[in-house]
């Protein structure tokens, strides 16, 4: 009887050991919680969408979900999304009327289940190991965000992804140790979001979303908030992301309505900085806010508009009113280059018309 019981126990142990070994080798398959939610906002990118989605589907990190938001596309984008979803159960397609990039990203983030959030533009391309490497770094260093290097390319350029070799030594880890400027301490560049993964709990806990309705600088505003709250930021200097550039020439259109729309957004961003002062809690944050307001507007006014353009004085006047009120309300001490720039804008604003 004892030998019989012993054989049964040995059998159970053997089965358990084999089962555990299989699970350990294939735990990505058994783990139903995605490690990364890849958010892909889509608007009329039928020419590039297959290539983008293929690069996401073929990631070496298999336990991901790919949340695609069709933002009112009028081309074949939705049809292409459905074709991919039918082939890959990890793809989720959400459709909405056209509300813009920020809204689409927010919808995707609210639907996300993964531990980390990645934001992939629907005309760009990833190297196959991009999310595996970034996920591993985030987990190893308990980072709020992990940033990779990227490479620009034009349509028709050979990507030569196969020539890229991952070098684990190309790594920097930044930790916030004081209450000083977090963007400097963390080496946190705020320009774009698509070359990072973000801890989803970090975003949720700090109520970080894209500003709805913002058609320019939406990445910068999002990253301003991330940088303000982040404690640890990791950078891998490996090229993991290919950014498609389709436009050439000046960034500034000379069309009146396009210019006005663009500068209305800049004013909106400046006002947002003033209204969200309490979200930037670090030493000398008020001075940082004023400097950021100037970064948003000064160069655009002084380098991209002719002196004879009535918009120059009009928007200089609007921006100076917001900046001066902020300085007065919070008794901000401004000196040096920033003071010179404010005074220069004040001088331009003297000639402002009441309307344009």
N, C-alpha and C positions, 0 to 999 in steps of 0.2 A: 504493500500500500504506500509506504513511504517513497519507494523507488518510482511508483506511478505518479505521485504528487510532485516528486522532484522533476520528472520528465516534463510534466505539464508546466511547471514554473520555468524550467529552462526554455521551453517553447515560447512562453509568453515573453521572456526576456529577449530571446532571439528576434521575435516579431517586433517588439518594441524598439530594439536597437536598430534593426533594418529600417523601420518606419521613421525613426528619428533621423537616421542618416539621410534618407530620401528627402525629408522635410528640410534638413539643414542645407542640402545642396540646391533645393528648389524653393526656398522660403519666400522668394519674391512671388512665386505662383500662389502659395497658400495665403500670403498676407494680403487681405482684401483692402486695406487702407493704402491709397496711393502714396508713394514717397514724394512725388512732385505733381502738382496740378499745373499743366501747361495751358495758359490762357492765350487764345489766338483770336483777336478781333479781326473780322473780315469785312471789307467793303470793296467790291469790284476789283478783285485781284485774280481773276480767272487765269491770267497768263502765267502766274507764278505759284498759284496755290498748291498744285500737285507737288511741285518740288519742295515747297515748305513743309507740307504735311508728311511727305515721305521721309524727310530728315527727322521729323519728330517721331514718327512711327518706328523708325529703324534705330532708335537710341539703344545703346547697350544696357541702360537701366530700363528694364521692361515694366516694372511696377509704377507706371505713371498713368494719369488720365489726361486727355487732351480735350479741353473745353473750348469749342469754337463758337463764337458769337457772330452770326450773320447780321450785320448792322444795316439792313435794308438794301442789300446789293441788288442791282438791276441787270447784272450780267449773269454768267453761268456759275457764279461762286457757290450758291446754295446747292445746285445740282452736284457740283464737285464734292462739297462737304458731305452730302448724303451718300455718294458713292464710296467715299473713304469710311464713313461710319458703318456702312453695310459690311465692309471687309474687316474692320477692326473695332471690337467691342469697347475698346478704351476711349473711343471718340464719342463725345457728346456734342450735339448740335443744338444751339439755342438761336431762335430767330426773333428779331425785333425790328420795328420801324427805325429808320435812320435817326440816331440820336448822337452820333459822334463817338470818337475813340474813347474818351474818358468814361462815358456811360457804358459802352460795350465791355471795357475792361472791368468795371465795377460789377456788372452783371455776372461776368465769368468768375470773378473772385468770390462773389456771394454763393455761387454754385459749387465752388471748389471744396474737395474733401482731403486733399493732400497735406502732408506736413509742411511742404514748401510750395511757394508760388513762383512760377516762371512766366514771363510775359514775352511771347514770341510774335513778332510782326509777320503778317501773312505773306509777305514777299521776300522774307529772309530765309537763311539756311543755317542749320547746325552741323557741327561735326558729330559723328556717331556717338562719341563718348562724352559729349558736353555735360549732360545732366548727371551722369554717373560720377564724374570727377567733382562737379560742384556739390552734389549731394554728400559725397564722402567727406569733403572738406568742411561742409556745414556741420555735419554730425561730429566729426573729430574735434572741431574747435568750438562747438556750441555757439555758432555765429548767428547773428541776426540777419546778415546778408553776406553773400559770396559773389564777387565780381570777377568776370573773366575778360581777357583781351578780345578784340574783334578786328575784323578786316573789312574794308569797303570793297565793293566790286560793282561793275556795271554789267548790264544785260549783255550776254555774249562772252564775258570774260571767263576763262577757265578757272575754276575754284581751286583745283589741285588739293582737295581735302586729303587725298591719300598720301600726300607728302608731309602732312602735319604729324609730328611726333610729340606726345605729351611728355613734358619734363616736370617731374614733381618738385624739383628744387626751385622752380620759378614761382615762389610763394612769399607773400607778406601777410602777417597777421597783426591787426591793429586793435588795441583794447583801450577803452575809455577809462582813464585813471583819475582825472580831475574834473572839475566843473568848468573847464575852459572850453573854447570853441570846439565842438565835437567834429566838425567837418575837417578841421586841421588835425586833431588828435587821431581820427579814424581814417585820415586820407580819403575822405568820402566825397568823391566827385558826383555832382548832382545832375549831370546833363541828360542821361538816358536811363531807361529802366530795363531794356531788353537784354542787357549783358549781365544781369544778376539773377540770382534766386533769392527769395525772401522767406523767412520763417513766417508761416501763416498766423501762428499764435501771436507773434510779435506785432504783426500788422493789426490783428483783431484787438489785442489788449490795448493798443495805443490809438485805436479808431483812425487808422490810416487808410484813406481811399483816394481815388482820383477826383479832382474837382470837376463836377458835371458842368457841361457847357463850355469848358475851356478848350479852345481850338489850337492854341499855341502854348508852349512851355508847360504842358501838363506833366511831362516827365520830371521837370525840374521841381515843380511844386510838390509832387509826390515824394521825391527824394529829399527835399528840404525837411519834410516831416520825418522820414525814416532816419536821416542823419541826426536830427534833434533828439531822438529817443534811443538810438542804437547804442549798445555797449560793446559789441565786438563786430568787426568787419574784416573779412578775409578777401585777399586779392590773389588770383592765380594769373600769372603773366603768360598764359598759353592762349593761343587764338582758338576759341571754341565757337565763335559766332561770326557769320558772314552777313554783312549789312548791305543790302542792295541799294545802289544810288542810281536813280533814273533821271535826275534833273541836273542840268548844267546852268552856268551863268549866275547872275546875282540872286541873292535870297530875297531881295526887296523888289516887289512889283511896283511899277509906276502908275498903275491903274488907281484912280482916285478911290473907288469903293473898296478895293482890296487893301490899300494903304490905311484907310479909315478903320476897316475891320481889324486889321493887325494892331493898330495903335490903341483901339478900344480894349483889346485883349491885354496889352501891356499895362494899361491903366487899371484894368480889373485885377491883374496880378499884384500890382503895387498896393491896391486897396486891400486885397486878401492878406498880404503881409501885415498891414496895420491892424486889421480886424482879428488876426490870429496871433497877436503878440504873446498871449499867455501860453502858447504851445512851444515857445522857444525859451526854455528855462536853463540858461547857462550864463556864465560870467560875460558881461558886456554884450548881452544878446540884443539890446536896443540898438547899439551901434552897428551890430551885424545886420539887423533888419534894415536900417537906413542904407548901409552899403549895398545890400541886396536890391533894394528899390532902385538905386542908381545903376546897378549892373543891368537891370531889366530895361531901363529907359534911356539912359544917357547916350550910349553909343548909337542907338537906333535913331535918336533925334539929331545928334550932331554929325554923324557920319553918313546916314542914309537918306537925309532930307536936305534939299537945297535951301539956302537961307531965304529964298523968295517964296518958298512953299508955305502957305498960311497955316498948314497943319503943324509946322514946327513950333510956332509960338503958341498955338492953341493947346497942343498936348504938353508943351513945357509948362504952361500955366496950370493945367489940370494936375500934372505930376507934382509940381512944386507945392500946390495947395495941400495935397495929401502928406507930402514929406514934412513940410513946415508944421502942419498940425500935429503930426506924430512927435516931432522934436519938441514942440511946445508942451504937449500933453504929458510927456514922460521925461521932460527936462534932460534930453539927450545931449551929451557933449560931443560935438563933431568938429574935427580939425583936419588940417592937411589937405590931401588930394580931394577927399570927399566934400569938404567945405567949399573948395574951389569949384567943383562940379555943380554943387547946389547953387552957388552964386551965379555961375554961368547960365544955368537954367532960368534963374530969376531974371536975369538980364534979357534972355530971349522972350520970356513970358510977358514982358512989359508991352509987347506989341500984339498981344493976343486979341483976336476978335471974339465977340461974345458967342459966335457960332460959326461953323464952317460948312 
